[in-house]
Amino acid sequence: MVARAILFNAAGRVRAGWRVSVFFALFLAFSPLGGVLLGFASGVLWTGDASGTRLSALGFQLLAYGLLIGATLLASAVCLRWLDRRPFRSLGYQWRRRGWREYLVGFGLAALMITLIVLIELPLGHVSLQWEGHSAAKTAGGTLLAFFFFNVAAAFEEFLFRGYPLQTLLLDAHPTLAMSVPSILFGLGHAGNPNASALGVFNTILAGVWLSIAYLKTRRLWLPIGLHAGWNFTMSAIYGLTVSGIEERIGTSFFRAAQTGPTWLTGGSYGPEGGVLVTAVLIGASLWLWRTSHMCPQEGVYQASIRS
């Protein structure tokens, strides 16, 4: 009886924690090739000097992300079908009606948040921006490449952390606990990044909570994907800031930033995500997002997401 209580809830269903563990086990089983390619591509991309080498590595990295997205969705489909008895569409990927609007709102909000951080640092003399001055063709091509890359990367991480794991935990656990577990995993997943710090990992966990709230407000993934992509794209492709310790640009950037302020404030070589300015901005944005009445689940989406 004790073993059954550990494995199954009162309704006789495998507990959410075990189902999420099965999901991650399946993801790891389905994605060895993607992981190998991603590791190889990252190593070449961030250490190579020749533009041709970086471009080739970027292609491998995009392929790896595609494979990892496939592994994530396959693991989700298996768990939804055999453990949850829920339809695949309950993951919240539907684009119809308000999907595009939620994505654009998220992208724009994240861009404003990064811009706010830059505007705070500029008059303090903690960041300087130099116009890169690329040709129009190079700027357009590099910007589109960066936009595509950061959206693919954001989609993968949102499906992996705010997809099946968060949504399954929400069925059995209090929202605070349900948001905490994927967010901590999300933060620890960045602990091995170059120049990572304890504050940087903490801020990434905060970002995970922020993105989880975005899912809760809409019960779909388009708002968190837009927030995630807009955050990284604006840091890298607009201001030329370091993203989570990675200094190399994806495509081109309009500006090249140099941060000279105290590390605890600006994040130093890890980028803004390693400083308390991002801590304050993420907390403020999370509270606003939680309390705002301008976003709510579309009629029928919430019921579909919890239907067993």
Number of C-alpha atoms within 10 A of each C-alpha: 6 7 7 11 12 11 16 15 13 9 7 10 12 17 21 24 17 14 21 20 12 17 24 18 12 18 21 17 12 18 19 14 15 23 17 12 21 22 15 15 21 18 12 19 24 15 11 15 10 9 10 10 14 22 16 13 22 22 15 21 24 20 16 23 23 17 21 26 23 17 23 25 20 16 23 24 20 16 21 22 12 9 17 17 12 18 14 17 14 21 23 23 15 15 14 7 9 14 18 15 14 23 22 17 17 24 24 17 18 25 22 15 19 22 17 14 16 23 12 13 19 13 10 9 11 17 18 16 16 12 12 15 11 14 9 9 9 13 18 14 14 20 21 15 16 24 19 17 21 24 18 17 20 22 23 23 18 23 22 24 23 31 25 27 23 27 25 23 22 18 16 14 15 10 16 10 14 22 26 17 18 23 25 19 15 23 19 16 13 17 18 11 16 13 16 20 19 12 17 28 23 19 24 27 24 22 25 27 25 25 27 28 21 27 24 25 22 21 25 28 26 28 28 31 30 28 28 27 26 28 24 25 28 26 24 28 25 20 23 25 31 24 22 24 23 17 16 17 19 23 22 23 25 20 20 19 21 18 22 15 15 11 17 14 17 24 27 20 22 23 24 28 28 29 21 18 20 26 20 13 14 22 16 13 16 20 12 11 18 15 11 11 9 7 15 15 15 15 8 8 17 18 13 16 20 14 12 11
